[in-house]
Amino acid sequence: MRGGHGGNGSASFRREKYVPKGGPDGGDGAPGGDVVLVATRQLHDLSHFRNKHHFRAAAGGHGLGARKRGADGPELEVRVPVGTEVSDAEGELLGDLVREGQRLLVARGGEGGRGNINFKSSTRQAPRFAEHGLEGEERWLTLTLKLLADIGLVGLPNAGKSSLLAALTRAHPKIASYPFTTIEPNLGVMYLGEGTAVIADIPGLIEGASEGAGLGHRFLAHIERTAVLLYVLDGGDGADVWPQALATVRAELGAFRESLLRRPALVAVNKADLLDEAGREEAGAFLAGLGWPAATVLVSADSGEGLDLLSRALDDAMAAAREALAAAEPPEASPQVLRPGEDRLEAFTVEPVEDYFVVHGRQLERLFAKADLDNEDAVAYLQHIVDRAGLNAALRRAGAVPGDTVVVGEQEFEFS
């Protein structure tokens, strides 16, 4: 992503009839366009980025005579699906786009250069120079799409999560009797009360999934997005296995993100149709002993037993989760387009490096980047400004002598 370059200022003078020596009237260059990511539900994946990797906003217009300012570079909006996580090249998280219309400024446009009208003074009545526009911000981004679901089905392989998803929604996931039938998350929409909820079937987790074992580790990140977790246990395993199965899944979730253990959760023992009377009593005793009596249920995705009770429990859990989310979520701040210019010119440091000196300072670096160093008047003005800012004195204190090389931003000059 790259913001648009700022337009150059104009070094122009009035040219009118009967005004042979008109004063400076060069207009300012305009700032380049910003690059903004916009979340939309009209996109469902990141496939459109496969063949297009570079996004560049338009440059700002150059200044013109008669004090005419250039046209601002238009903002470039890049649409991404809701649920996109944005990181920079170093892996630092820049933003998480989880709502329709949410915007994230990822590359600022460059600042426009000033026209020569800005440099007129009582001692400099005919400035023959103007500033260059600054380059736009440029950065590589990593976009990661995480599923957005209200309810996440988690459990060991073959617990019947896909069957339960198909029974609760109109989804048609692949269902088979062998482990790891589900190799990618499946989504379905369930009608709850007056609204709907998206249910995600997360591929089966096994012990060590948080460290890379099995397939589930590839999709643990998707569970972060869910408001409610539904732990699904295989009724055919028997009462001796259920406690360990639940403990294994919760341990992997906790190892990946401890906050997941505090997420509102329900427990369902699936495949009730495989249990005899004694097995049903054991299942009831197990669920009651968990301490979650209002959020545990014995179900059968095959026969439909218990699905109505499970739906009501999920409805109650989702309503509570949405209320808590609405109360805790701060209002979204609109993206701020930050322009350089907040730091003082005198705020800089001088760093001796081997046989040259490097000057670090936001305003000074901007000043050198915008200066037309091929113009003698511009160089004289620049020398005057940096001397007033104390740069020459600071270089002498750092040990610089005439002839030493000084680097400011991307500009290099000889100290004198």
PyMOL commands that set and color helices and strands:
alter all, ss='L'
color gray80, all
select helices_A, chain A and resi 47-49+116-119+161-168+209-211+216-218+220-223+235-237+242-256+258-262+272-274+277-289+293-295+307-328+362-370+376-389+391-397
alter helices_A, ss='H'
color red, helices_A
select strands_A, chain A and resi 35-40+76-81+84-88+93-97+103-107+141-145+151-154+186-192+195-201+228-234+265-270+296-298+349-353+356-360+405-408+411-414
alter strands_A, ss='S'
color yellow, strands_A
deselect
rebuild
show_as cartoon
